[in-house]
Amino acid sequence: MRVTYGTHPDQVADVVLPESGAAPAPMVILLHGGFWRSVYDRHHLAGVAQALADAGYCVVNAEYRRVGDGGGWPGTFHDVALAVDSLPGLVAATFPGRADAEAVVLLGHSAGGHLALWAAVRGQLADQAPGTAPTTSWVAALPGVTGVVALAPVCDLGSAHRLNSGNGAVAALLGGTPDEVPERFAQADPAALGRPPVPTVVVHGEDDVLLPVEVARTWCSATGTPLVEVPGAGHFELIDPGSAAWPQVLDALAAVLSR
């Protein structure tokens, strides 16, 4: 079922519920990747959403504005902040007894992993930066994000820019290079903002050629964030429920919820 968290056509999310249980299910907000570009959307995580629902989670597969369709700086960041602030309460109210708005994990892949890390650390943003202010009345009742699982995330925008990951995707997202818009990098880059103040796990394939695992190693070492390296896995095995890497994703989700 689709829910709407804003007025723009991309401010929507698809909700996939687990089979009815005795208690509300923990909620997973999915943030898809695609180097923040509009040609990629939430639908390529539909299989992930169903697999997580089958594992007992209430899954909220969120869309947001992307580069090429009103996104980038600051639209993408406003949307993700609005989604994270409003969707837990909205989904819990829409499906009474089915979703736990007090057990919310952000799970993002690739560019979505960057957005998940960023969304959970917004308390450190400077005044007036995108995403700093509470955005809906749901915030007062929402205790906050429980944890973050970042799959092959762009956890260092500066490094990704230097590596030309996504053929200039970082500069397209922020509207310039680190030299041209340093203030934007300071407010958008997990490498500048640090580890989220909630349990966080990074899962990365050792054979990832789109986003090398070395970047995740450096960021996780600097922030003290647990890193799960998956031997033989590339970039997309982490979002393939049929892959050998998938149990590691489920283990990471269980780990952040149990802390």
C-alpha positions in Angstrom: 0.0 0.0 0.0 1.2 3.5 -0.8 1.3 6.3 1.7 2.1 10.0 1.1 4.4 12.0 3.3 4.4 15.3 1.3 2.9 17.1 -1.7 5.5 16.3 -4.3 4.8 13.2 -6.4 8.1 11.6 -5.2 7.2 12.1 -1.5 5.6 8.7 -1.2 6.4 5.3 0.2 5.3 1.7 -0.4 4.4 -0.2 2.8 4.8 -4.0 2.9 3.4 -5.6 6.1 4.4 -8.9 7.6 1.8 -11.5 8.4 -0.3 -10.5 11.4 1.4 -11.1 14.7 0.7 -10.7 18.3 2.7 -7.5 18.6 3.6 -4.5 16.3 6.5 -5.3 14.0 9.8 -3.4 14.0 9.8 -0.9 11.2 12.5 -0.7 8.4 12.6 2.4 6.3 14.3 1.6 3.0 16.3 4.2 1.2 17.3 3.1 -2.3 20.5 3.8 -4.1 21.2 4.8 -7.7 23.8 7.6 -7.1 20.9 10.0 -6.2 19.8 10.1 -9.9 16.1 10.2 -11.0 16.5 7.3 -13.4 16.7 5.0 -10.4 13.8 4.7 -8.0 12.4 2.7 -5.1 11.0 -0.1 -7.3 14.3 -1.9 -7.6 14.1 -2.6 -3.8 10.6 -4.1 -4.1 12.1 -7.6 -3.7 14.1 -6.5 -0.6 10.9 -5.0 0.9 9.0 -8.3 0.5 11.9 -10.4 1.8 12.1 -8.2 4.9 8.4 -8.4 5.4 8.6 -12.2 5.1 11.3 -12.0 7.9 8.8 -10.2 10.2 9.4 -6.5 9.6 7.0 -3.7 8.6 8.8 -2.3 5.6 8.5 1.3 4.3 10.1 1.6 0.9 10.6 5.4 0.6 10.9 7.6 -2.4 12.5 11.0 -2.5 13.4 13.6 -5.1 16.6 12.8 -7.0 19.0 14.7 -9.3 17.2 15.4 -12.6 13.8 15.7 -11.1 14.0 18.5 -8.5 16.4 16.7 -6.2 20.0 17.2 -5.3 20.9 20.0 -2.9 18.7 20.8 -1.0 15.6 18.9 -2.2 16.9 15.3 -1.7 17.9 16.1 1.9 14.6 17.9 2.7 12.7 14.9 1.5 14.7 12.3 3.4 14.4 14.3 6.6 10.7 14.7 6.1 10.3 10.9 5.3 12.3 9.9 8.4 10.4 12.3 10.7 6.9 11.6 9.4 6.7 8.0 8.1 7.0 6.1 11.3 4.0 7.8 12.9 2.1 7.9 9.7 2.5 4.2 9.0 1.7 3.2 12.7 -1.5 5.3 12.6 -2.5 3.9 9.2 -2.0 0.3 10.2 -2.9 0.2 13.9 -1.2 -2.6 15.8 0.9 -3.7 12.9 3.9 -1.3 13.0 6.1 -0.2 15.9 7.0 3.5 15.6 9.4 3.1 18.5 11.6 0.5 16.8 12.7 2.1 13.5 15.8 1.1 11.5 17.0 3.1 8.5 18.3 0.6 5.9 20.0 2.2 2.9 21.9 0.8 0.0 24.7 2.7 -1.8 23.5 6.4 -2.2 20.7 5.3 0.1 23.2 4.2 2.6 24.7 7.7 2.6 21.2 9.1 3.2 20.5 6.7 6.0 23.8 7.7 7.8 23.1 11.4 7.2 19.5 11.2 8.4 20.5 9.6 11.7 23.1 12.3 12.4 21.0 15.4 11.7 21.3 16.6 15.3 24.8 17.7 14.5 23.9 19.9 11.5 24.4 23.6 11.6 21.3 25.9 11.9 19.4 26.3 8.7 21.1 23.3 7.0 18.6 21.1 5.1 16.9 18.6 7.4 17.7 20.4 10.7 14.2 21.4 11.7 11.4 19.1 12.8 9.1 18.8 9.8 5.8 17.4 11.0 3.6 17.1 14.1 4.6 13.4 14.3 8.0 14.3 15.6 6.8 15.1 19.1 5.6 11.5 19.5 8.6 9.9 17.8 11.5 9.0 20.1 13.9 8.8 17.1 15.6 6.3 14.9 16.6 3.1 16.7 19.4 2.1 14.4 21.0 2.2 11.0 22.1 -0.5 8.6 24.1 0.9 5.7 24.8 -1.4 2.8 27.8 -0.5 0.6 27.2 3.2 1.6 28.7 6.3 0.1 30.1 7.1 3.6 32.7 9.5 2.4 31.5 12.0 -0.2 34.9 13.5 -0.7 36.5 10.1 -1.4 33.7 9.2 -3.7 34.1 12.4 -5.6 37.9 11.8 -6.0 37.2 8.3 -7.2 34.6 9.7 -9.7 32.1 7.2 -8.3 28.9 7.3 -10.4 30.6 9.5 -13.1 30.4 12.7 -11.2 27.4 11.8 -9.0 28.6 13.5 -5.9 29.2 16.9 -7.6 25.8 16.5 -9.3 24.1 15.9 -5.9 25.7 18.8 -4.2 26.0 21.2 -7.1 29.8 21.4 -7.1 33.1 20.0 -5.9 34.5 20.1 -2.4 36.5 23.2 -3.4 33.4 24.9 -4.9 30.8 24.1 -2.2 32.7 23.1 0.9 29.8 24.2 3.1 27.5 21.7 1.5 30.0 18.9 1.9 30.3 19.9 5.6 26.5 19.4 6.1 26.1 16.3 3.8 29.1 14.1 4.2 29.1 11.4 6.8 32.9 11.7 6.9 32.4 15.2 8.3 29.5 14.4 10.5 30.7 11.2 12.1 28.9 8.1 13.4 25.2 8.3 14.1 24.3 8.4 17.8 22.3 5.1 17.5 23.5 1.5 16.9 24.9 1.4 13.4 26.4 -1.4 11.2 27.9 -1.1 7.8 27.8 -4.1 5.5 30.1 -4.1 2.4 31.1 -6.6 -0.2 34.8 -7.2 -0.5 34.6 -7.4 -4.3 32.6 -4.1 -4.7 34.0 -2.2 -7.7 31.5 0.6 -7.7 32.2 1.7 -4.2 35.5 0.1 -3.0 35.4 -1.5 0.5 38.5 0.5 1.4 36.4 3.6 1.8 34.1 1.9 4.2 37.1 0.5 6.1 38.5 4.0 6.6 35.2 5.5 7.7 34.3 2.7 10.0 37.8 2.8 11.6 37.6 6.5 12.1 34.1 6.4 13.7 34.3 3.1 15.5 31.4 1.7 13.5 31.2 -2.1 13.1 31.9 -3.2 9.5 30.8 -6.5 8.2 32.8 -7.4 5.1 31.2 -10.1 2.9 33.7 -12.2 1.0 32.9 -12.7 -2.7 30.1 -10.1 -2.7 30.0 -7.1 -5.0 27.8 -4.1 -4.9 24.4 -5.6 -5.7 24.5 -8.9 -3.8 23.6 -7.1 -0.7 20.2 -6.3 -2.1 19.6 -9.7 -3.5 17.5 -11.8 -1.0 18.7 -14.9 -2.9 22.4 -14.3 -2.5 24.8 -15.7 0.1 25.2 -12.1 1.4 21.6 -11.7 2.4 21.8 -13.5 5.8 24.5 -10.9 6.8 22.0 -8.1 6.1 19.4 -9.8 8.3 22.0 -10.3 11.1 22.9 -6.6 10.9 19.2 -5.6 11.3 18.8 -7.9 14.3 22.0 -6.6 15.8 21.0 -2.9 15.8 17.5 -3.7 17.1 18.9 -5.8 20.0 21.2 -3.0 21.4 
